[in-house]
Amino acid sequence: MRSPLVGLMCVFTFTCVNVVHGQENQGKYFLCTAVPIEEETSCPIQSASVKSAAQQEELRSTVTQLRQTVGQQKKTIVSQMNTIKELTNKISRCKPAGNNFTTWRKNNQTMDDVPSDPNETIDVLTKTMLSLKERLQNLEQQQMRANLSGAQFPSALQGLLQRRLTELEKQLLKKDQELEAEKAQLYNETAAHRQHTENTLDSLVNRISELEKGNARFKSPEGFKLSFPLRRNYLFGRVKKSLPEMYAFTVCMWLRSSASSGIGTPFSYGVPGQANEIVLIEWSQNPMELLINNKVAELPLSLGDGKWHHICITWTTRDGVWEAYQDGQRLGTGEYLASWHPIKPGGVIILGQEQDAVGGRFDAVQAFVGELCHFNMWDRVLRYTDISSMANCSTYLPGNIVAWDNSNVDVFGGASKMPHEICEDMLYDNWTPL
């Protein structure tokens, strides 16, 4: 835009000079016309203008090259700064939270979430290191290209990157050693766990073999249980057989209940004139009680945890001595419970209810809630070894007065009979998975 203006000023100067000096010539006019500088060769500043245009073009080209060089350098610096930030982040992530590598691995899943498997972790760290080395080589190549183009690559930056990489290599080597140590420890723990598992399985197999060999000794002739799912006064079982006159007895059974306010009445025996001839009851917040001829003794039994328990109660008329067993262990004993009173014959045995009249007038508050099986009764006091053997399922001893037999028990009001072998159930309940 400056060259045509210069041309216009030049032509105007030489053309209009006559106008200034020719004002004397009346009626004469001069016309000034803009002439491009290229067409007016007589203009004395033409050569200087052309020379200035060439210089401007050269300067413009130089400025463009400088701008491109600055842009490239800016991109290089930004890339290098990003690399420094990434390396710094990687190094800070690789720092453990403490000397315990297990804590570091749990709380600092770094390096793109290092896998929990030691072999995979080593592979990931190795790949990360190779990637960082490759980036450093790229930076060195960028430095060479920058030197060829005349740009200055900061030597301090290269030194920082080299120090960071060396530091990272040391940390990776340390982590590799820790992973190898942990791998060896895990192998030892796995071997110990495997040995423990094998020992447990061997013990279980031996126990099953013993149970299979002694199966005929303890397995009930008819494996079944009674279920009383609700606390109602119309759910009960009735034993068809009555009792003779007895001067001693042992009663045993398996039961399970999760009732929070007392399990109720597992069984009762009533005779004409005395509905509470024999009663085993736990109701409301009271402890378990044994009633004989309406006389009471508290028993130290705890049965409301929802697990199967084997219980036995022994009594003799001589001095009224009684014993209470739970799961083969004698938990309590006492005396003077209905001393010298014989158990009267001809009564009714009810399972799951307390009798206010012989065979009836049940109270729902005192009803048993849960499951019951293997109700057996003897007319003598059993030895401790016999009770313990039945509790651990090493033998089965049916009652000589009342034996657990499907044909000898009827159920009413929604109580049900179900197939059940208690010792098999106890075997699985007592086995703890690894």
N, C-alpha and C positions, 0 to 999 in steps of 0.2 A: 504493500500500500504506500510505502514511502517513495519508491522510484517514480511512479506516474506523477506524483505531486512535485517532485524535483523537476521533472520535464516540463510541467506546466509553468512553474516559476521561471524556468529558463526562457521559454518561448515568450512568455509574457514580458519579460524584461527587454528582450531585443525587439519585440514587435511594438510595444507600447511606448517606447522612448520617444517616438515621433509625436505621439499624442501630447506628451508633456511640453516638448519644444515647439510643437505645431499648433499651439493654441492661437497663433496669429492668423493662420489660414482659416478664415471664416467659412463654414459650411462643409468642411471636410471631417470625416469620422474614420476611426480605425477599429477593426473587429479583432478581439483576442480569442484564439481558439486553442484548446488543449491538444497537444500533439504528443503521442507516446514517445518515450525516450528512445526506443529502438529505431524510429523513423526519422528522428532529427539528429543527423550526424554532426551538425554544426555546433551543437550545444557543448560548451567547453567542459562541463562536469560529467560528461557521459562516461568516460573511462573510470572515474572514481566511483560512480554509482554501480557499474557492473562489477567492479572489484569488491565493493561492499556486499553485494548480493551473494557472491561466491563465498565470502567469509562467513556471512550469516548462515548459509546452507551448511558449511563445514561445522560451525558451532552447533547448529541444530542437531546435526548427526552425532556430534560428540556428546551433547546433552542426553540424547536418546540412549546412547550406549552406556553413559554413566547411570542413567535411571535403571536400565536393565541390570547392570552390575550390582547396583544397590539393592534392587528387588531380589536378585539371586542370593546376595549375602544375607539379606533379611530372612529369607526362607531358610537358609542354612543355619543361621543363629537360632531361629525358632525351633527347628528340628533338633539342634543340639541341646537347647534348653529342655525340650520335652524329654529327650533321652536321659538327661541328667536327673530330671524329676522322677522319671520311671525307675532309673537305677536306684536313686535314693529311697523311693518307696519300696522297691524290692528288698533292699538291704534292711530297712527298718522292719519290714514284715518278717524277715528271716531271724530277727533277734528273738531269742526265747524269753518267755516271761519269768523264768527262773532256771535253776540248775536241773530241775526235774523235767526231763523231756516229755514225759507223759502229760504233765500240766501244759507244756507248750503246745503239744499236739492237740489237746482238747480245746484250749482257749484261744489259740492263734492258728487257725487253719489258713495259712498264707500260701504264697506262690501259686495262685490260682487254685486254692483249696487242695492242699497236698493230700493224696489218698491215705487212708488209714493203713493200707497194706504196705509194709516196709519196702518190698521190691518195686511196687509202683511208685512209691515216694522217691526212691533213688533214681528211677527212670525220669520222673518229672524234673527233679533237680538237675540231672545231667542235661536234659533238653534245654532247660532254662539257661544253663551255663553256656552251652553251644550257641544259643540264640544271642546271648550278650556278647560273646566273642565275635560273632558275625557282625553285630552292630558296630563294635569297635573297629573292625576292619573296614566297614563302610565309612565310618568317620575318618579313618586314616586316608582312604581313597578320596574322600571329599576334600581333605586337607591338601592332597597332592594336586587335585584339580584346581583348588583355590590358589595354590602357589604358582601353578602354570599361568593362571589368569591374572596374576599380580596381586591377588587379595591376601590379606594376612590372616592365617588361622591361629587362634589363641593357643599358645603352648600350655598355658595354665589349665585350660579346659581339658586338653589331652591328658595332662598329668593327673588331674582330678579323676577323670574317667578311668585311667589306668589303676590309680590307687583304690577306687571303688571296686573295680573288677577283682583286684588282688584280694581285697578284704572279703568280697563275696565268695571267692574261691576257697578261702580259709574257712569261712563259716559253713560252706557246703561240705567241705571235707570233714569238719567236725560233726555235722549232722549225719553224714554218711556213717561215721564211726559209731555215733550214738544209735543209729538205726540198726546197724549190725549187732551191737550189744543187746538192743531190745529184741531183735529177732532171735538171738540165742536164748535170751530169757524166756521169750514166748514159747520157744521149742521145748525148753525144760518144763515150763508150766503145763504145756499140752501133754507132754509125756507123763507127768505126774497125774494130771486129770484123767488121762486114758487109763493109767494103772488103777486109779481109784474107781473108775467106771467098771473096769473089768472085775475088780474085787467085789464091788457091789452086785454086779450081775451074777458072779459065781455064788455069792451068798444067797441071792434070790433063787437061783436055780437049785441050790442045795436045800433051801427051805421048801420049795415046791416039791422036790423029790421026797423030802421027809413027810410032807403032807399027803402026797400021793401014796406013799408006802403005808402010812398010818391012817389012811382014809376011813377004813372000816371001824377004827377005834373011836373016832369022834364025830363022824358025820351023822346028822339026825336021820332017823328012818324016813321022816317026811319033813323036808325043809320048807317051812312056810312061816309067815308072820301075820300078825293082826295089825291093822291100821285104823287109828282113831283120829281123823283129820280135824275135827271140830270139838270144841268144848260144849257138848250138849248132853242132856240127861237121858237121851234115848239111844245113844251109841254105846254098845257093850258086847262083850263076849261071855258065854256061859259054858263052864266045864260040866259035862254031863255026869262025871263021876263025883261022888261025895267022899267025905273023909270018915275014917273010923275014929274011935276014941284013941287019943294019942297023949303021951306023956313027954314027948320031945318031938321036934320036927326041924327040918331044914327046907327052905324054899329058895329056889334060884331061878333067875330069868335074865334074858337080855332085853334091854329097852333103850329107846332113843327119844328124846324130847327137846324142844327148843322153847318151851313155854316160859315166859318171863315171870309170871306170878304163880309159881308152883306148878309142878307137873301133874298134880291131881292124884288119883287113886289107881295105881297099877292093878291091885287085886284086893278083894275083900271076901271074907267067909263069915256067913251069918247062920245062926241056928235058932230054932224057936226059943223065944225068951231072951235071946242075946244077939242082936244084929251085928254087934262089933266083936265077935268071937276072935277073929284074926283080921286085922286091917293094916295095910301099908299105904300111907297117905302123906302128901305134901301139898298144902293148899294155902292160898294167899301168900303172905310173907313168912309163914311159919316154916321151921325146918322139917325134914323128913321125920315121920313118927311111925312107931310100931305099936299097935293096940292089941292086947290080948285080954279077953274078958273085960273090955272097956278100960283096962289099965294102960298107961301111956309111958313110952320111953322114946327119947329123942335120939335119932341116928345121925352120925356125922357123914352123911352122903351128899354128894353134889352131882346132879344128873341133868341139869337143864341147859347144857352147852350144845345141844344138837348132834352129839356124837353117840355112837353105840357104847353102852357100858354093861358089864356083867356084874350083877349084884346077887349076894346070898345073905340070908338071915337065918341064924340058928337060935333055938330056944329049948330049954329043958325046964320041966316043972320043978325040979329040985333047986331050991333057992332062986328060982326065976332067972337063971343066968342066960344072957343073950349075947350074940356076937353079930357084927355087921361087916360085910366084905364088899369091896368095890374093885373090879378089875383084878381079882386075885389077891388083893391086899386087905388085911384086917385093919379097918379104920377105927373101930370102936367096940367096946364090950361093957357090960353092966350086969346087975343082978337085982333080985327082988321084984321082978316083973311078973305079976300074977303067980307068985310062988305057990307050989303044990296044987295048982289048978290044972285038971286034965282038959284037953281039947275035946269038946263034945262032938259026937258023931251026928250024921244025918242032916247036915246043913247044905248050903248052896255056895259054890265058888263063882264069883262074878269077876270078870276081867274088865277093867276100865271104869268101874263105878264103885262108890261107897253105898252100902245098903243101910237105909233107915228102917226097913222091914225086910224080912227074909225074901231075897230074890227081887226086891223092888224098892220104890220110893227113893229114886235117885235124885241127887242135887247136882245141877249143871256146874255149880261153882267148884265142886269136888271131883269133876270128871277128869279122866286122864286124856291128855293130848299128846299123841306121838305114835310110836310103833313098838310092838312087843312080840317076843318069840321065846321059845325054849323055856316055857313055864313048867318046872318040875318040882315035885315035892316028895320028901322022904320022911319016914317016921323015926328018924334018929338024927343025931348031930354028926354031920360029915366032918372028916378030917381036913385040916388045912391043905394038905397035898392034893386031895381030891378036888377041892374048890379051885385051887390054883391051876390044876391041869385043865379043868373045864374052861377057866377064864382065858388061858392062852391057847386054847383049841388043840391041846395035845391029847385029849381024850374026850369021850362023850359018855356020860353016865346018866341014863334015864331014871326018873324018879320011880320008886317002888310003890308009892301011893298014887301019885298023879304023874303020868308021863305025857310029854308033848306029842300029841297024836291028832292028826287032822279029823279023824272020826269022833274024837272025844270033845271037840270044841265047836259050838255054834255061835254065829254072829248075828246081831240085830241092829236095826235102826240106821243103817248106812255104814257101820263098821264093815271092814272087808278083810278077806284072806288073800294073800299074795304069795307066790312061790319065792322062796328066799333061803339061801344057805349062809348063815351068819359068819362062819369061819372063812369062807371065800371072800365075803365082803370085808371082813376085818383084815385079811391079807392085803387087799388092794388099798384099804384106808391107811394102813400102817406103813405102806411102802412109799417113800418120798422120792419123786423123780429128781434126777441130777440136774 
